[in-house]
């Protein structure tokens, strides 16, 4: 990939290895190449993992919008860092996603093996289990857990009738089978719950927030969107390391959730950005945000090896109200713009820290 930063930092004397092209033309070509590369990365992510790829694709599309023809070296550097961060996070989530799917497949095979053993013991009930197995085989993939749940629900009556008949012959086998089915259904519910949560903070993840927002728009329910971005978070990582940064993100998420109402949707948007969806008017949302600002802004204590550091953390906050007719992308875009507007005009104070031995 051509480096935009290298082009912007070229020889101040104007030396150009492509004399036939003007600097403006080279810049435009380089930016087009950079944007095309980010778009291709997003498309590859969707193909590699349809369940998680759209999140990566949307994040990279957002970064391409920052690469305008008037881009500056700091913007390029920040964009490169964000691209790297998104790719690393997506890679970790994708690996975990496929590990979970492999575990689910193994569990299904174990259940079917036990069911087959019981059915073989009593051929009178083999047809019911055969039908259940055929329904599972009609599933092309295990990408969507709700489809798997639906397969179990469609077979619930047949399984119950079969189990009731087998109860007369082998109470011990029936009890074991019921336990296995119940355990697996509980694991499905737990997996669905994990799929909606951010692994680091425990808040709702981006996909879940988008789904819940789309649901509100479909029902035409009034709501407000709040975007938060931690000021100076990168300096915390640079000064104290990424483990300290992760500790700060988890603490901030806990405070954010504690300061929010039970009906609020509180999620991690990505990196050091958070989002809240409120079922209220714009005036009520702004009042709630002022209370929340007093709650979550201030000093945090992060773990740095065997030491601790005191970090004063602030955040830029953007609040908007959904307007009828707006798409999810439009209202989220306005909230993001409001947040960065506050970030641009606010007087930035870098986080201060004091190291101390943990008692």
N, C-alpha and C positions, 0 to 999 in steps of 0.2 A: 504494500500500500504506500502511495506517495505521502510523505509527511507534510502537512500544511504548515506546522510550526517551523520546519526547516526552511520552507519557502519564505515565511514571514521574517525569519531571522537571517536572511541571506546577507551577503557581503554589503556593508554600508556604502561601499564605493560603487555598488550597482552591478557587480559582475554577474553575468547571466550565462549559464551553459547553453541556453537555447536562444541565440541572438535573433532568430527569425520571429520569435514570439515576444510580445510585450509583457511586462510584469503583471498587468491587469489580466491579460489572457491566460497566463500561466496560473494565476491565482484562481480564476474562474474554473479552469480545467481541473485543477487540483481539488477544489471544493466539490465539484461534481463527482470526481472519482471517490472522494471520501464519503460523500452521501450515498453513492451507489454501493460502496462496500458495506456501509452500515445497513442499508436496505436488504442487501443480499444475506448478511448475517441473520437478520430477523426472519427472512423467508426460510433459511436453512434451519433455524430454531423451530419453526412451525412444523417443518417436515420431519425433523428428528424426534420431536415430542409434541404432538398436537395438543395435549392437555396443558402444557406449560409454555409452549412456544409463543402463543399470542402475547403473553405478558412481556417476554423479551422483545418481540417485534415492536410492540407499542412503545416500550421504553427507548429503543434505538431510534424509532421514528421521531420521538420527542427530541432526541439529541441532534438529529439532522437539522431540525429547525433552528438550532443555535448557530449553525455554520453558514451565516449569511456572507455576502460579498464584502462586508465591512468587518469581518472577524478579526479579532486581535489575538496575539500570542497567549495571554492569560486565559481567554475563552477556549482556545484550542487545547491548552494543557488541561484545563478543567474537564473539557469534553472527553479527552483521552482517558482521564482518570475515571470518569463516570462509565465510559464504555467498558473499561477493564473491570470495574466493580460489578456492573450488571452481568457481564459474562461469567465472572466467578460465582456470583450468587445463583445465576441460572444453572450453571453446571452443578453446583451443590444440590439445588432443589431437584434437578432432573435425575441425578444419581440416586437420591433418596426415594424419588418417585418410583423408579424402576425396581429398586430393592424391595419396596413395599409390594409392588405388583408381583414380584417373584415369590414373596412370602405368601400372598393370597392364593396364587396358583397352587403352591405346594399344599396349602391347607385344604383347598378344594379337592385335590387328588387324594388326600388322606381321608377326607369324609367319604368320597365315593368308594374308596377301597374298603372302608369299614362297612358301608352300606352293601357293597357287593358281597362281602363275606357273610353278612346276615342273610341276604337274599338267597345265596347259594345253599345256606342251611335249610331254608324252607322255600322250595320252588313255587309254592302257591302264590307268593308275593313278588316273584321276580319281575313280572310285567310292570308293576307300579314303579319299581326302581329303574327299570329300563327306560320308561317314558320320561322320568325325571332326568336321567342321564342324557337322553336325546335333546331335551330342551336346553340343557347347558351347552351341548355341542353346537347348537345353532348360533351361539354367540361368536361373532367373528374375532373380537378382541376383548381384553379386560380393561380398556382405557376408561370406561365409564362405570364406576361402582353402582350408581342407581340402576343401570341395566341388569347388573348381577342381582341386585336386591329384587328387581321385578321378576327375575327368573325364579327365585325362591318363593315369592308370593304367589305366582301363578301355580306353583306346584304344592302350595301349602295344604290344600284340601285333600289332594291325593296322598300326600305324605301322612297326614293325620289319620286318614282311613286305614292306610297300610299299617301304621304304627299301632293303631287300636286293635287290629286283627292279630298282629304279632304279639301283642301283650299277653294274650292267652297262652301262647306257646313258650315265650322266653322273656320273662319280665326283666331279667338282667340285661339282655341285649337291647331291649327297647329303651331302658333307662340310659344306657350308654349312648345310644343313637340320639335320643332327645338332648342329652347334654352336649353332644358334639354340634348339633344344629343350632342350639341356643348359643353356644360359645361362639360359633362362627358368625351368627347374626350380630352378636355384640361386637365382634371384631370389625365387622363391616361398618357399624355405626361409629366405632372409634376411628376407623380409617377415614371415613367421610369428615369427621370432626377435625382430624389432623390436617386433612387436605385444605381446610378453610382457614387454617391458622398460620401465622408467620412463625418459623421455627425458632428464631432468636427471642422475640419479645412476647409471643403468645397472643398478640393482637390478631384481628382479622387480617388476612393477606390481601394483596391488591385484587386478585381475581374475585374473591368473595365480596369485597366492597363494591366492585363494579356490578356484580350480579344483584346485590341488594339495592343499589342505586337504580339499575335498570327496572327492577321490580316496582320501585316507587314511581318512576316515570310512567310505566305502563298503567298503573292505577291512578295516575294524575294526583298523587298525594303531595301537598306542599312540603318542601323540605329545604334545608340550607346545607351548604358544604363548607367545611373549614379545612384549610391546608396549613400545615405547620412545617417549618424548616429550621433546624437548629443552626444558630449562628456560631461560626468558629469551630464546628465539630472536627473539621479536618486537622486543625491545630492540635486538638486533643489526641488524635491518632498519631500525628507526627511527633508530639512531645512525649506521650506516655505509652504508645503502642496500640495495636488494634484490639488487644484483649481489654484494655482499659476503655477504649471506645465502645466495644460491645457491652461492657458493664454499664456505661453511661446510658446507652440506648435502652437497655432493659429497665434501668431505674426510671428513666423518663417515661417509658411506656407504662410502667406500673403507676406512676403519679398521674399520668394522663387518664388512665382507666379509672383510677380512684376518684378523680375530680369530675368524671362524666356520669351521666345518668344511666340507669339500666336500659333505657330505650334507645340510647345513642349507639351508633355504629362507629366503633373506634378501631382504626386499622393503621398498619404501617404501609406507606405508599411505596417506599423503597429507599435504601440508604439511610440518610438522616431526615427523611421527610415522612410526616404522619398525616392522617386524614380523619375527620370526624363528620358523620352525616347526622344532622339533627332534624327531628320532626317538629319544627317550629317556624315562626316568622323571622325575618331578618333582624328586627329589633331585639327579639328575645335571644337570638343567636349571638348578637354582638354583646349583649349583657352577660350571657353565659361565658363568652370568651374572655371578658374582662375578669370575671371571677376565676376562670381557669388559668389565665395568665398569672394571677397572683399566687395560684396554687403550685404551678409547675415550674415557673421561672425562678432561678435562684442558685444556691450552692448545692453541689452534689459531691459525694465522697466516692471515689473510684479506687478499685484495687489495682496496684501496680507492683506485681511480684509480692514480696513480703511487706511492702510499704503501701501507704494510701496517699491519694492526692485530692486536694480540695479544688473543685472546678466550678466557677461561676458560669452558668449556662443561660443564654437568652434564645428566643426563637422569633422568627418572622411569621406572622399569621395573616392569612387572607380569608375573608368570609364573604360568601355570595349566596343569594337566594335563587333557587331554580325558577325559571320563567316558563310558563306553559308553552309547549312547542319546541323547547330546547332539547337537544340530544344529550346523552350522557357526556360525550366528548366535549360538547360546547360548554356545559356548566362546569365540568372539571377544569377545562381550559381557563375559564374566567377566574375560578378560585386560585389556580396556579399563578395566573398573571397578577392577581391581587396580592398574593403572598410575596412574589418577587418585587412588586412595586413597593411594598413596605420594606423589604430587605434593601432596596436600592436607596431609599431616602433616609433610612434609619442610620443613626451614628453608630458605627460598628466598634464595639469594645472587645478585644480578644480575650478569651477565657484566661483567668488567672489561676495559678495553682500553687499549693504549698505542700511539699512532701513531708511525711511524718511517719515514724515507726508505728505500726499497728499495735495497739495494746491488747 
